[in-house]
Amino acid sequence: MNPNLEIIHQRIKAGKYLIRSHAVKHALKEGFNRQHIIEAVLKGKIIEEYPEQERVLFCGKTALTENIRIYLHVVCEYADRIYVEIITAYIPDELLWEKPPFRRRKRKRK
């Protein structure tokens, strides 16, 4: 298991996480909440790593309602020794991401 994944999961399960305002703004605008963000991180997988920033991008599925399940992207920073910071969370744009949204689409050359 990825050591960063293990650290992030342990801290989130222990309630040692902070959700930044950027993630809250997306949640309010796009109709998801804190529980959806946590579910996406705990059940999702790391699809991109940014070691120089000590951040990772998760993609995970969450249930908005009994009949509606969506993918969420969540950027987590693990640089702090105690907390994981949830930097942002958003519903991936299907124009920018393949289906399922685990990889960015390649840009078309002009």
HURATA-V958558 format. One record per residue. N is the residue number from 0. SS is DSSP state (H for helix, E for strand, C for the rest). D_FIRST is the distance of its C-alpha to the first C-alpha in Angstrom with 1 decimal. Layout:
n = [N;N]
ss = [SS;SS]
d_first = [D_FIRST;D_FIRST]
//
This chain:
n = [0;1;2;3;4;5;6;7;8;9;10;11;12;13;14;15;16;17;18;19;20;21;22;23;24;25;26;27;28;29;30;31;32;33;34;35;36;37;38;39;40;41;42;43;44;45;46;47;48;49;50;51;52;53;54;55;56;57;58;59;60;61;62;63;64;65;66;67;68;69;70;71;72;73;74;75;76;77;78;79;80;81;82;83;84;85;86;87;88;89;90;91;92;93;94;95;96;97;98;99;100;101;102;103;104;105;106;107;108;109]
ss = [C;C;H;H;H;H;H;H;H;H;H;H;H;C;C;C;E;E;E;C;H;H;H;H;H;H;H;H;H;H;C;C;C;H;H;H;H;H;H;H;H;H;H;C;E;E;E;E;E;E;H;H;H;C;E;E;E;E;E;E;E;E;E;C;C;C;C;C;E;E;E;E;E;E;E;E;E;C;C;C;C;C;C;E;E;E;E;E;E;E;C;C;C;C;C;C;E;C;C;C;C;C;C;E;C;C;C;C;C;C]
d_first = [0.0;3.8;6.1;8.6;7.1;7.0;10.4;11.8;11.2;12.7;15.6;16.4;16.6;18.8;21.0;20.4;20.5;23.4;24.3;26.4;29.7;28.7;26.2;29.0;31.5;29.4;28.9;32.6;33.6;31.3;31.5;28.2;27.4;25.0;23.7;23.0;21.0;18.9;18.4;17.4;14.6;13.4;13.8;13.2;10.9;10.9;13.8;15.0;14.2;17.1;16.3;20.0;20.2;16.9;16.4;14.3;15.8;14.5;16.3;16.8;19.7;21.9;25.3;28.2;30.6;30.8;31.5;29.8;26.1;24.9;22.0;21.3;19.9;18.8;18.5;16.9;17.6;15.8;18.6;20.3;19.5;20.1;19.8;17.8;20.4;20.5;22.6;23.5;23.0;25.0;25.7;25.0;28.3;28.7;30.8;28.0;25.0;24.8;24.6;22.1;21.5;18.3;20.3;23.3;26.6;28.3;31.4;34.6;36.8;40.3]
//
